[in-house]
Amino acid sequence: MSEAPSPAARDDGAREHATTSSRNTRTSPPIPPLPKARLVFLLLAGVALLSGLDASLVRLGALAPVASTSLGTVHGLLMIYGFLGTAICLERAVALQSDGRRPWAYAAPLLTGAGGISAVVISLNEAARTTLSNLPIPRYLAAHLSGFAPERMMPGFLITLGMALLTAIYCYVWARRQATHAVLIQLMGALIGLGGILLWWRGLETPRAVPWWLAFLIVTIIGERVELARLAFASGSTERRITAESAALMVGLTVALYSPTIGYPLIGLSLGVLMADTAWHDVARGTVRMKGLPRLAAVCMLSGYAWALVPALMWVIAPPAFDGYGYDAGVHAITIGFVVSMLLAHAPVIIPAVARREVPYHVAMWVPFAFLQLSLLVRLLAGAREAAYPWRLGGTLGVVGMLLFVGTTLTVTIRRARAASREIGPGDEAGARPAAPASSGGREVR
């Protein structure tokens, strides 16, 4: 049996432990408190995401938790505006806080997220649709609102206000902080998003408005890449060229409203040139040789650029498709192949700025990426062969991949936060001050 330590030895050990704990406390960074108000906006985006994934299963004809055909009709609106639009508005509002309080900016994610939630409620509630249809409208407004579908009134109104405020945010940044090409590109993206929701609100068929919705995400993400990887796009001529290519995409969208046979080849050509030019100058071509998170982010981005070339080629060589497998392939090559791949790449940069929690690298992050790539490949190949069951399988795997992405990101983030809280004393955690939000021009280059 070992001998019990003497009181003096215990005192020495206690002093050594206290000294070590004090040293660790001094060197460990404090954990900032969760921004609870921002979590409300994330909750709105999360509800829109889950509802949109359910609507996706309905449209696929697969087993869905809520088997509502009316919910399936707003699948695109929920995913693009309710989920991604709210996230974009929130990230921009947070970035605007770096030079002082701008509370009005948070109305953008609130309105956009509320618009997505209202679309869910109206699609699932027959009484809500009936009430909207029977609302008394003043005579002087009746003529102007005659073309607006009643079930689109509330979501369209709220999301339009949200997109208008997002446009105002970019205008403020351009006028007061950064008159750069990156901000100008993102401003064009916001204007496209505003135009897209106005077209849908006015009653345009969803397939005709979807190119505007897709371009809203494309141009916004390209602007983010120019901003985040600003060292790689240091050449002024490169930034001007990418800005001009984004403007050409806007021109193609406008022409397509009047002449799809002319407009869609213009959209496809400008999209292809924009993707190729941005990918060639993106820092991801160099970071793909690194290990860990830089490689994962680079692989996600480069695969996203590659997937975006699929609809670009389709819209150049084939007539525009507004339904069927051709339409499905073009839409999801952009949304899953390009947008979600970019979302996987940028999540470790955006989430810490918004939620003040680090997203550490874990090898499990490759699983949702591989799942989403495989699901999209199966979906597009099955659609090309008009094979319904493999096509449905590919779409269902895509839903699983999105859930895996959310689950993996939440798991590694929560585990890292708990590990950090164990490394510091409770006094430090209680007295931690909020970390300064990332500025729009000072985020880490990836």
C-alpha positions as CSV (number, residue, x, y, z in Angstrom):
1,M,0.0,0.0,0.0
2,S,1.4,3.4,-0.9
3,E,2.1,5.9,1.8
4,A,-0.3,8.8,2.2
5,P,1.1,12.2,1.3
6,S,2.1,14.4,4.2
7,P,0.2,17.7,4.9
8,A,3.1,19.7,3.6
9,A,3.2,17.7,0.4
10,R,-0.6,18.2,0.0
11,D,-0.1,21.9,0.4
12,D,2.7,22.0,-2.2
13,G,0.5,20.0,-4.6
14,A,-2.4,22.3,-4.0
15,R,-0.3,25.4,-4.6
16,E,1.1,23.8,-7.8
17,H,-2.4,22.9,-9.0
18,A,-3.6,26.5,-8.3
19,T,-0.6,27.9,-10.1
20,T,-1.2,25.7,-13.1
21,S,-4.9,26.4,-13.2
22,S,-4.2,30.1,-13.0
23,R,-1.7,29.9,-15.8
24,N,-4.2,27.9,-18.0
25,T,-6.9,30.4,-17.1
26,R,-4.8,33.3,-18.2
27,T,-3.8,31.7,-21.5
28,S,-7.2,30.2,-22.5
29,P,-9.3,32.6,-24.6
30,P,-12.7,33.4,-23.0
31,I,-15.8,32.0,-24.5
32,P,-18.2,34.7,-25.7
33,P,-21.8,34.3,-24.8
34,L,-24.2,33.0,-27.4
35,P,-26.0,35.8,-29.3
36,K,-29.5,34.7,-28.4
37,A,-31.2,37.3,-30.6
38,R,-29.4,36.0,-33.6
39,L,-30.4,32.4,-32.7
40,V,-34.0,33.5,-33.4
41,F,-33.1,34.3,-37.0
42,L,-31.2,31.0,-37.3
43,L,-34.4,29.3,-36.0
44,L,-36.4,30.9,-38.7
45,A,-33.9,29.7,-41.3
46,G,-33.9,26.2,-39.7
47,V,-37.7,25.9,-39.9
48,A,-37.6,27.0,-43.5
49,L,-34.9,24.4,-44.2
50,L,-36.8,21.5,-42.6
51,S,-40.0,22.5,-44.3
52,G,-38.2,22.9,-47.7
53,L,-36.7,19.4,-47.3
54,D,-40.1,18.0,-46.5
55,A,-41.5,19.7,-49.6
56,S,-38.7,18.2,-51.6
57,L,-39.7,14.7,-50.5
58,V,-43.3,15.6,-51.5
59,R,-42.2,16.7,-55.0
60,L,-40.1,13.6,-55.4
61,G,-43.1,11.4,-54.5
62,A,-41.2,9.9,-51.6
63,L,-42.3,9.3,-48.0
64,A,-42.5,12.7,-46.3
65,P,-43.3,13.5,-42.7
66,V,-45.9,16.1,-43.8
67,A,-47.4,14.8,-47.1
68,S,-48.9,18.1,-48.3
69,T,-49.0,18.8,-52.0
70,S,-49.5,22.5,-51.4
71,L,-46.3,22.6,-49.3
72,G,-44.5,21.0,-52.3
73,T,-45.4,24.0,-54.4
74,V,-43.3,26.4,-52.2
75,H,-40.2,24.1,-52.0
76,G,-38.0,26.5,-54.0
77,L,-39.2,29.6,-52.2
78,L,-38.5,28.0,-48.8
79,M,-35.0,26.8,-49.7
80,I,-33.8,29.8,-51.6
81,Y,-35.4,32.7,-49.7
82,G,-36.6,31.2,-46.5
83,F,-33.4,29.3,-45.7
84,L,-30.5,30.7,-47.8
85,G,-31.9,34.2,-48.1
86,T,-32.4,34.5,-44.3
87,A,-28.9,33.3,-43.7
88,I,-27.4,35.8,-46.2
89,C,-29.3,38.7,-44.7
90,L,-28.2,37.7,-41.2
91,E,-24.6,37.4,-42.2
92,R,-24.7,40.8,-43.8
93,A,-26.4,42.4,-40.8
94,V,-23.8,41.0,-38.5
95,A,-21.0,42.2,-40.7
96,L,-22.5,45.7,-40.6
97,Q,-22.2,45.8,-36.8
98,S,-18.4,46.1,-36.9
99,D,-18.5,49.9,-37.2
100,G,-21.3,50.6,-34.8
101,R,-24.8,49.5,-34.0
102,R,-27.1,49.3,-37.0
103,P,-30.2,47.6,-35.6
104,W,-32.3,48.3,-38.7
105,A,-30.2,45.8,-40.6
106,Y,-31.6,42.9,-38.6
107,A,-35.0,43.6,-40.0
108,A,-33.8,42.0,-43.3
109,P,-33.3,38.4,-41.9
110,L,-36.4,38.9,-39.7
111,L,-38.7,39.8,-42.6
112,T,-37.2,37.2,-45.0
113,G,-37.4,34.4,-42.4
114,A,-41.0,35.5,-41.5
115,G,-41.9,35.4,-45.2
116,G,-40.7,31.8,-45.4
117,I,-42.6,30.8,-42.3
118,S,-45.8,32.5,-43.6
119,A,-45.5,30.5,-46.8
120,V,-45.4,27.3,-44.7
121,V,-48.4,28.3,-42.7
122,I,-50.5,29.4,-45.7
123,S,-49.6,26.2,-47.6
124,L,-50.6,23.9,-44.8
125,N,-53.7,25.9,-43.5
126,E,-56.7,26.0,-45.8
127,A,-58.4,28.5,-43.5
128,A,-55.5,30.9,-43.9
129,R,-55.7,30.7,-47.7
130,T,-59.5,31.3,-47.6
131,T,-59.0,34.3,-45.3
132,L,-56.4,35.9,-47.6
133,S,-58.7,35.3,-50.6
134,N,-61.6,37.1,-48.9
135,L,-59.7,40.0,-47.5
136,P,-61.4,43.3,-48.4
137,I,-59.3,45.4,-50.7
138,P,-59.8,49.1,-51.2
139,R,-61.0,50.0,-54.7
140,Y,-58.0,52.2,-55.5
141,L,-55.7,49.2,-54.8
142,A,-57.8,46.5,-56.5
143,A,-56.7,47.3,-60.0
144,H,-53.0,47.2,-59.0
145,L,-53.3,44.0,-57.0
146,S,-55.5,42.1,-59.5
147,G,-52.6,40.0,-60.8
148,F,-51.3,39.0,-57.3
149,A,-52.2,35.5,-56.2
150,P,-53.8,35.6,-52.7
151,E,-51.6,32.8,-51.3
152,R,-48.5,34.7,-52.4
153,M,-49.5,38.0,-50.9
154,M,-48.1,37.6,-47.4
155,P,-44.9,35.7,-48.2
156,G,-44.2,37.9,-51.2
157,F,-44.7,41.1,-49.2
158,L,-42.5,40.1,-46.4
159,I,-39.7,38.7,-48.5
160,T,-39.8,41.7,-50.8
161,L,-39.2,44.0,-47.8
162,G,-36.4,41.7,-46.6
163,M,-34.7,41.8,-50.0
164,A,-35.2,45.6,-50.2
165,L,-33.4,46.0,-46.9
166,L,-30.6,43.6,-48.0
167,T,-30.2,45.9,-51.0
168,A,-30.1,48.9,-48.6
169,I,-27.4,47.2,-46.6
170,Y,-25.1,46.8,-49.6
171,C,-25.8,50.4,-50.6
172,Y,-24.8,51.6,-47.2
173,V,-21.6,49.6,-47.2
174,W,-20.8,50.9,-50.7
175,A,-21.4,54.5,-49.7
176,R,-19.9,54.5,-46.2
177,R,-17.3,51.8,-46.0
178,Q,-16.2,49.9,-49.1
179,A,-16.8,51.0,-52.6
180,T,-15.3,47.8,-54.0
181,H,-16.1,45.4,-56.8
182,A,-17.0,42.7,-54.3
183,V,-19.7,44.9,-52.7
184,L,-21.0,45.9,-56.1
185,I,-21.3,42.3,-57.2
186,Q,-23.2,41.4,-54.1
187,L,-25.4,44.5,-54.6
188,M,-26.3,43.2,-58.0
189,G,-27.1,39.8,-56.4
190,A,-29.5,41.5,-54.0
191,L,-31.2,43.4,-56.8
192,I,-31.6,40.1,-58.7
193,G,-33.1,38.6,-55.5
194,L,-35.5,41.5,-55.2
195,G,-36.5,41.2,-58.8
196,G,-37.0,37.5,-58.5
197,I,-39.4,37.7,-55.5
198,L,-41.3,40.5,-57.2
199,L,-41.9,38.4,-60.3
200,W,-43.1,35.5,-58.2
201,W,-45.3,37.8,-56.0
202,R,-46.8,39.3,-59.2
203,G,-48.0,35.8,-60.3
204,L,-45.3,34.7,-62.7
205,E,-45.0,30.9,-62.9
206,T,-42.4,29.6,-60.5
207,P,-40.2,27.9,-63.3
208,R,-40.0,31.3,-65.1
209,A,-39.0,33.1,-61.9
210,V,-36.5,30.4,-60.7
211,P,-33.6,31.6,-62.9
212,W,-33.7,34.9,-61.0
213,W,-33.7,33.0,-57.7
214,L,-30.7,30.9,-58.8
215,A,-28.9,34.0,-60.0
216,F,-29.5,35.7,-56.7
217,L,-27.5,33.0,-55.0
218,I,-24.9,32.7,-57.7
219,V,-24.0,36.3,-57.9
220,T,-24.0,36.8,-54.1
221,I,-21.7,33.8,-53.6
222,I,-19.3,35.0,-56.4
223,G,-19.2,38.4,-54.6
224,E,-18.4,36.6,-51.3
225,R,-15.6,34.8,-53.0
226,V,-14.1,38.0,-54.4
227,E,-14.4,39.5,-50.9
228,L,-13.0,36.5,-48.9
229,A,-10.3,35.6,-51.3
230,R,-9.4,39.2,-52.1
231,L,-5.7,38.4,-52.3
232,A,-6.3,36.0,-55.1
233,F,-8.4,38.5,-57.0
234,A,-6.0,41.4,-56.3
235,S,-5.8,42.3,-60.0
236,G,-8.2,45.2,-60.7
237,S,-8.8,43.9,-64.2
238,T,-9.9,40.5,-62.9
239,E,-12.4,42.1,-60.5
240,R,-13.8,44.4,-63.2
241,R,-14.1,41.4,-65.5
242,I,-16.0,39.4,-63.0
243,T,-18.3,42.4,-62.3
244,A,-19.0,42.7,-66.0
245,E,-19.8,39.0,-66.3
246,S,-22.2,39.2,-63.3
247,A,-23.9,42.2,-65.1
248,A,-24.2,40.2,-68.3
249,L,-26.0,37.5,-66.3
250,M,-28.5,40.2,-65.2
251,V,-29.0,41.2,-68.8
252,G,-29.7,37.6,-69.8
253,L,-32.3,37.2,-67.1
254,T,-34.1,40.2,-68.3
255,V,-34.1,39.1,-72.0
256,A,-35.3,35.6,-71.0
257,L,-38.5,37.2,-69.6
258,Y,-39.5,38.3,-73.1
259,S,-37.7,35.8,-75.3
260,P,-36.6,32.5,-73.5
261,T,-35.0,31.2,-76.7
262,I,-32.6,34.2,-76.8
263,G,-32.3,34.9,-73.1
264,Y,-31.4,31.4,-71.9
265,P,-28.3,31.0,-74.2
266,L,-27.2,34.4,-72.9
267,I,-27.7,33.2,-69.3
268,G,-25.8,30.0,-70.0
269,L,-22.9,31.8,-71.8
270,S,-22.5,34.4,-69.1
271,L,-22.8,31.8,-66.3
272,G,-20.2,29.6,-67.9
273,V,-17.7,32.4,-68.4
274,L,-18.3,33.7,-64.9
275,M,-17.7,30.2,-63.3
276,A,-14.6,29.5,-65.3
277,D,-13.1,33.0,-64.7
278,T,-13.8,32.9,-61.0
279,A,-12.6,29.3,-60.5
280,W,-9.3,30.1,-62.4
281,H,-8.5,33.0,-60.1
282,D,-9.8,31.5,-56.9
283,V,-7.3,30.7,-54.1
284,A,-8.9,27.3,-53.8
285,R,-6.7,26.1,-56.7
286,G,-3.8,26.4,-54.3
287,T,-5.3,25.5,-51.0
288,V,-6.6,22.2,-52.4
289,R,-3.0,20.8,-51.9
290,M,-3.1,21.5,-48.2
291,K,-4.6,19.3,-45.5
292,G,-7.6,19.5,-43.2
293,L,-10.1,22.2,-43.4
294,P,-8.4,24.2,-46.3
295,R,-8.5,21.1,-48.5
296,L,-12.1,20.4,-47.7
297,A,-13.1,23.9,-48.4
298,A,-11.2,24.0,-51.6
299,V,-12.6,20.7,-52.9
300,C,-16.1,21.9,-52.1
301,M,-15.6,25.2,-54.0
302,L,-13.9,23.6,-57.0
303,S,-16.6,21.0,-57.3
304,G,-19.2,23.7,-57.0
305,Y,-17.7,25.6,-59.9
306,A,-17.7,22.4,-62.0
307,W,-21.4,21.6,-61.2
308,A,-22.4,25.1,-62.3
309,L,-21.1,24.4,-65.8
310,V,-23.7,21.7,-66.3
311,P,-26.8,24.1,-66.5
312,A,-24.6,26.7,-68.3
313,L,-24.0,24.2,-71.1
314,M,-27.6,23.0,-71.1
315,W,-29.0,26.5,-71.5
316,V,-26.6,27.2,-74.4
317,I,-27.1,24.1,-76.5
318,A,-30.7,23.1,-75.5
319,P,-34.0,24.9,-75.5
320,P,-35.2,26.2,-72.1
321,A,-37.0,23.6,-70.1
322,F,-39.7,24.6,-67.6
323,D,-40.6,21.2,-66.3
324,G,-39.5,17.6,-66.4
325,Y,-36.1,16.1,-65.9
326,G,-34.3,18.9,-67.9
327,Y,-35.6,21.6,-65.6
328,D,-34.9,19.5,-62.5
329,A,-31.3,18.9,-63.6
330,G,-30.5,22.6,-64.3
331,V,-32.1,23.8,-61.0
332,H,-30.4,21.2,-58.7
333,A,-27.0,21.3,-60.4
334,I,-27.0,24.9,-59.2
335,T,-28.7,24.6,-55.8
336,I,-27.1,21.4,-54.6
337,G,-24.0,21.2,-56.8
338,F,-22.9,24.9,-56.6
339,V,-24.7,26.6,-53.7
340,V,-24.6,23.8,-51.1
341,S,-21.0,22.9,-52.0
342,M,-20.1,26.6,-51.4
343,L,-22.2,26.5,-48.1
344,L,-20.1,23.6,-46.9
345,A,-16.9,25.4,-47.7
346,H,-17.9,28.7,-46.0
347,A,-19.7,27.4,-42.9
348,P,-16.5,27.3,-40.8
349,V,-16.1,31.0,-41.7
350,I,-19.6,32.3,-41.4
351,I,-20.9,30.4,-38.3
352,P,-18.2,31.8,-36.0
353,A,-19.0,35.3,-37.2
354,V,-22.8,34.8,-36.6
355,A,-23.0,32.4,-33.7
356,R,-19.6,33.2,-32.0
357,R,-18.7,29.5,-31.9
358,E,-15.8,27.9,-33.6
359,V,-16.4,25.2,-36.2
360,P,-13.3,22.9,-36.0
361,Y,-12.3,20.6,-38.8
362,H,-13.3,16.9,-38.4
363,V,-12.9,14.1,-40.9
364,A,-16.6,13.4,-40.6
365,M,-17.2,16.7,-42.6
366,W,-16.3,14.8,-45.7
367,V,-19.4,12.5,-45.3
368,P,-22.2,15.0,-46.1
369,F,-20.1,16.4,-48.9
370,A,-19.6,12.9,-50.5
371,F,-23.3,12.1,-49.8
372,L,-24.5,15.3,-51.6
373,Q,-22.1,14.8,-54.6
374,L,-23.3,11.1,-55.0
375,S,-26.9,12.0,-54.7
376,L,-26.7,14.7,-57.3
377,L,-24.8,12.5,-59.7
378,V,-27.5,9.8,-59.4
379,R,-30.3,12.3,-59.8
380,L,-28.9,13.8,-63.0
381,L,-27.9,10.5,-64.6
382,A,-31.3,9.0,-63.7
383,G,-33.1,12.1,-65.1
384,A,-31.1,11.9,-68.3
385,R,-32.4,8.3,-68.8
386,E,-35.9,9.2,-67.5
387,A,-35.6,6.5,-64.8
388,A,-38.1,7.5,-62.1
389,Y,-37.0,5.3,-59.3
390,P,-33.2,6.0,-59.4
391,W,-34.1,9.7,-59.8
392,R,-36.3,9.6,-56.7
393,L,-33.5,7.8,-54.9
394,G,-31.0,10.5,-55.8
395,G,-33.3,13.2,-54.6
396,T,-33.9,11.4,-51.3
397,L,-30.2,10.9,-50.8
398,G,-29.8,14.7,-51.3
399,V,-32.2,15.3,-48.4
400,V,-30.3,12.9,-46.2
401,G,-27.1,14.7,-47.2
402,M,-28.4,18.1,-46.1
403,L,-29.5,16.6,-42.8
404,L,-26.1,15.1,-42.4
405,F,-24.5,18.4,-43.1
406,V,-26.6,20.2,-40.4
407,G,-26.1,17.4,-37.9
408,T,-22.3,17.1,-38.4
409,T,-21.8,20.9,-38.2
410,L,-23.9,21.2,-35.0
411,T,-22.0,18.2,-33.5
412,V,-18.5,19.4,-34.1
413,T,-19.4,23.0,-33.0
414,I,-21.1,21.9,-29.7
415,R,-18.2,19.5,-28.9
416,R,-15.7,22.2,-29.5
417,A,-17.6,24.7,-27.3
418,R,-17.9,22.1,-24.5
419,A,-14.2,21.3,-24.7
420,A,-13.3,25.0,-24.6
421,S,-15.5,25.5,-21.5
422,R,-13.7,22.7,-19.7
423,E,-10.3,24.4,-20.4
424,I,-11.2,27.6,-18.6
425,G,-12.5,28.4,-15.2
426,P,-16.2,29.2,-14.6
427,G,-15.3,32.7,-13.6
428,D,-13.7,33.5,-16.9
429,E,-16.6,32.1,-18.8
430,A,-19.1,34.1,-16.8
431,G,-17.1,37.3,-17.3
432,A,-16.4,36.8,-21.0
433,R,-17.1,39.7,-23.2
434,P,-18.7,39.2,-26.7
435,A,-16.2,38.9,-29.5
436,A,-16.3,41.6,-32.0
437,P,-18.2,40.5,-35.1
438,A,-16.3,40.1,-38.3
439,S,-16.3,43.0,-40.6
440,S,-17.3,42.6,-44.2
441,G,-13.8,43.2,-45.4
442,G,-11.8,41.6,-42.6
443,R,-12.8,38.0,-42.6
444,E,-10.3,35.2,-43.0
445,V,-9.2,34.3,-46.5
446,R,-10.2,30.8,-47.4
